[in-house]
Amino acid sequence: MAAFQNEAEVYEYLGGVFRLGMEDAALVEKLKPSGVVLRITYSGPEAVLTVDMPNSEIHEGAGNGPEPNVELFMSADTGNRFWLGKVVLPVALAKGQVRAKGPVAKLLKVLPLAKGLFGPYKSMLEEKGRADLLAA
């Protein structure tokens, strides 16, 4: 069974972790020069997030936001497990759990910065009483 009940929950939690990141001025300054506009297309339930790192913007929904230069495709469950620190993106790519399109090397350069959001993501789930997502 999918961890997220609907698209709104994907935006609340997986979009929420990106919003937390955009509130961190030091992180934003490190992401801006990356030039990465990342679109993540989730399945189970379907949802699309576009993270415009140079402009510090997050767009929800298909067709919203600027054109991405890197795209990832994964289940929402995989996205949740990534933010819990349970999925290593390069391994997930190699195993086909995550598919990518575009210059993934650009994304992999900023990937280490994501680790700083693992704790805040877990805290957000704890605060909202989502033990089900924490146990994924």
C-alpha positions in Angstrom: 0.0 0.0 0.0 1.3 3.5 -0.9 2.4 5.6 2.1 0.7 8.7 0.7 -3.1 8.7 0.4 -3.3 11.4 -2.3 -1.5 14.0 -4.4 -2.1 16.7 -1.7 -0.1 14.6 0.8 2.8 14.3 -1.6 2.9 18.1 -2.0 2.5 18.6 1.8 5.4 16.3 2.8 7.7 15.8 -0.2 7.1 19.4 -1.3 7.4 20.5 2.3 11.0 19.2 2.6 11.9 21.4 -0.4 10.1 24.4 1.2 12.1 23.8 4.4 15.3 23.8 2.3 14.3 27.1 0.6 14.0 28.7 4.1 17.7 28.0 4.8 19.6 31.0 3.4 23.0 29.2 3.5 21.5 26.2 1.5 19.9 28.5 -1.0 23.2 30.3 -1.6 24.8 27.0 -2.4 22.0 25.8 -4.7 21.7 29.0 -6.8 24.9 28.6 -8.8 24.1 24.9 -9.6 21.8 26.0 -12.4 19.6 23.0 -11.6 15.9 23.1 -12.4 14.7 19.7 -11.2 11.4 18.2 -12.0 10.4 15.1 -10.0 7.5 13.1 -11.3 6.1 10.9 -8.6 3.8 7.9 -9.0 1.5 6.2 -6.4 -0.1 8.8 -6.1 0.8 10.9 -9.1 2.3 14.3 -8.4 4.9 16.6 -10.0 7.3 19.0 -8.2 9.6 21.4 -10.0 12.4 22.8 -7.9 14.0 25.9 -9.5 17.3 26.1 -7.6 18.6 29.3 -9.2 15.5 31.2 -8.4 14.6 29.4 -5.1 11.1 28.5 -6.3 9.0 25.4 -5.9 6.2 24.7 -8.3 3.5 22.0 -7.7 1.6 20.2 -10.5 2.3 19.1 -14.0 3.0 21.9 -16.5 3.8 24.4 -13.7 7.1 26.2 -13.4 10.1 26.5 -15.7 11.3 23.8 -18.0 13.6 21.4 -16.1 17.1 20.6 -17.1 17.1 17.4 -14.9 14.1 15.1 -14.4 13.6 12.3 -11.9 10.9 9.7 -12.0 10.1 7.6 -8.9 7.3 6.4 -6.7 6.3 8.8 -3.9 7.3 6.0 -1.5 10.8 6.1 -2.9 10.8 9.9 -2.4 9.8 9.5 1.2 12.4 6.9 1.8 15.1 9.1 0.2 14.3 11.9 2.6 14.5 9.5 5.5 18.0 8.6 4.4 17.1 5.1 3.4 17.6 5.5 -0.4 21.0 6.3 -1.9 20.2 8.0 -5.2 23.1 6.7 -7.3 22.2 3.2 -6.2 18.5 3.7 -6.8 19.4 5.0 -10.3 21.5 1.9 -11.0 18.8 -0.4 -9.8 16.1 1.3 -11.8 14.1 2.4 -8.8 14.6 6.0 -9.9 14.8 7.0 -13.6 16.5 10.2 -14.7 16.6 12.4 -17.8 19.1 15.1 -18.4 22.5 15.9 -17.0 22.3 13.9 -13.8 25.9 14.8 -12.9 24.7 18.4 -12.2 22.2 17.0 -9.7 24.7 14.7 -8.1 26.9 17.7 -7.4 24.2 19.2 -5.1 23.0 15.9 -3.8 25.2 16.0 -0.7 23.4 19.2 0.4 20.2 17.1 0.6 21.5 15.2 3.6 21.1 18.4 5.7 17.3 18.1 5.2 17.0 14.5 6.4 16.6 15.6 10.1 14.1 18.4 9.4 12.1 16.0 7.2 11.9 13.4 10.0 11.0 16.2 12.5 8.2 17.4 10.2 6.8 13.9 10.0 7.0 13.5 13.8 5.3 16.8 14.4 2.4 15.8 12.1 2.1 12.4 13.7 3.0 10.5 10.6 4.6 7.4 12.1 3.4 5.5 9.0 5.7 7.5 6.8 8.6 7.4 9.4 8.4 3.5 9.3 8.6 3.3 5.5 
